[in-house]
Amino acid sequence: MKIVLLTLAMIGGQTTIPVSERVPQLNVEATCKATVATDKAMGLDLAQSYDDCMRDENSALQQLHSVWLTNSDSLRTRCEGEATAGGSDSYVDLLTCMQMADWAKSTSDAPKLKGASKNRNKL
């Protein structure tokens, strides 16, 4: 009996995906409900509806599925922390964090501009 359980545990363990290798499950429903309530309390003329908020979150989630593993584990961890800070989970924030990191990385490879600098002719 113990051998059977051990075998099943080993087989099951090989088919699971490590948490860091999949997009985290966030409670965006609560965030969207809170956003709608806040917008209503503030009396905003162009308040976002719950359906629009959920549509944005689901769209961001779909994009995250395609870019998640293209980012480093440390970036994924950092962005997940930012996207869940303060109890407001958001796939939009998670995706934005990753896009900004990607943008920052690509601009750091750009040639340094000298413009009107007094040192423009110095190397």
C-alpha positions in Angstrom: 0.0 0.0 0.0 2.8 2.4 0.9 4.5 1.6 -2.4 1.4 2.5 -4.4 1.0 5.8 -2.5 4.7 6.6 -3.0 4.4 5.8 -6.7 1.3 8.0 -7.1 3.0 10.8 -5.3 6.0 10.7 -7.5 4.0 10.5 -10.7 1.7 13.3 -9.5 4.7 15.5 -8.5 6.1 15.3 -12.0 3.0 16.6 -13.7 2.6 19.7 -11.5 3.8 23.1 -12.7 5.9 25.1 -10.2 4.0 28.1 -8.9 6.5 30.5 -10.3 6.1 29.1 -13.8 2.4 30.0 -14.1 0.5 33.2 -13.9 -0.8 33.6 -10.3 -4.5 33.5 -9.5 -5.6 36.9 -8.4 -8.9 38.0 -6.9 -9.7 40.6 -9.5 -13.4 40.3 -8.9 -13.0 42.0 -5.4 -10.8 44.7 -6.9 -13.3 45.5 -9.6 -16.1 45.6 -7.1 -14.1 48.0 -4.9 -13.2 50.1 -7.9 -16.8 50.5 -8.9 -17.8 51.4 -5.3 -15.0 54.0 -5.1 -15.9 55.5 -8.4 -19.6 55.7 -7.3 -18.7 57.2 -3.9 -16.6 59.9 -5.6 -19.4 60.7 -8.0 -17.3 60.3 -11.1 -19.0 61.1 -14.4 -17.1 58.4 -16.3 -16.9 55.7 -13.7 -15.8 52.3 -14.9 -18.4 49.6 -14.8 -17.8 46.2 -13.2 -18.1 44.5 -16.6 -15.5 46.9 -18.2 -13.1 46.4 -15.3 -13.4 42.6 -15.6 -13.0 42.8 -19.4 -9.7 44.7 -18.9 -8.5 42.3 -16.2 -9.3 39.2 -18.4 -7.6 40.8 -21.4 -4.5 41.4 -19.3 -4.6 37.8 -18.0 -4.7 36.5 -21.6 -1.6 38.6 -22.5 0.2 37.5 -19.4 -0.2 33.8 -20.4 1.9 34.5 -23.5 4.6 36.6 -21.9 4.9 35.0 -18.4 7.8 32.6 -19.0 9.7 35.1 -21.2 10.4 37.1 -18.0 12.9 36.2 -15.3 11.7 34.6 -12.1 12.9 37.6 -10.1 10.9 40.0 -12.3 7.8 37.8 -12.1 8.1 37.8 -8.3 8.6 41.5 -8.0 5.8 42.4 -10.4 3.4 40.0 -8.6 4.3 41.7 -5.3 3.5 45.1 -6.8 0.3 43.8 -8.4 -1.1 42.5 -5.1 0.2 45.3 -2.8 -2.5 46.7 -0.5 -4.9 43.9 -1.2 -5.9 45.2 -4.6 -5.1 42.3 -7.0 -4.8 43.3 -10.6 -3.6 41.5 -13.8 -3.5 44.9 -15.5 -1.0 46.1 -12.9 1.0 42.8 -13.2 1.1 43.1 -17.0 2.0 46.8 -16.8 4.9 46.1 -14.5 6.3 43.5 -16.9 5.9 45.8 -19.9 7.6 48.7 -18.1 10.6 46.4 -17.2 10.8 45.2 -20.8 10.7 48.8 -22.0 13.4 49.9 -19.5 15.6 47.0 -20.6 15.2 47.9 -24.3 15.9 51.6 -23.8 19.1 50.8 -21.7 20.5 49.2 -24.9 19.9 52.4 -26.9 22.8 54.6 -27.9 23.5 57.4 -25.4 22.3 60.7 -26.8 24.5 63.8 -26.2 22.1 66.5 -27.5 23.2 70.0 -26.5 25.5 68.8 -23.8 28.7 70.7 -23.2 30.4 67.3 -23.4 28.9 66.2 -26.7 32.2 66.2 -28.6 34.1 64.3 -25.8 34.3 60.5 -25.8 
